Amino acid sequence: MSYPPVRRLRDRCRPACGQPLIRVSLAERETRRRTGQSEGEWHASVAPYILEVVESGAYPHFTRRVVEARDPSFTEQFTFGLERILDGVSAG
């Protein structure tokens, strides 16, 4: 099985679709304060480790998640969140 290059693995380590944007933003800010690294720098620093884990073959579920991951657009994230809110309102 062929795996994406490290830079593509780095790009796939994104917040899950549907997380509130403010939570993601605050988490990124706190991580930058704590580590002294930007999000991109942090992703670059962990990408070799993730690639090592993927290539080991020891964690097939993790590998599948990394390989199949995609980065949802802002519109997709917004739509997902709005649908959850409207579902909650209509159920109430």
Order of alpha helices (4+ residues) and beta strands (2+ residues): alpha-alpha-alpha-alpha-alpha
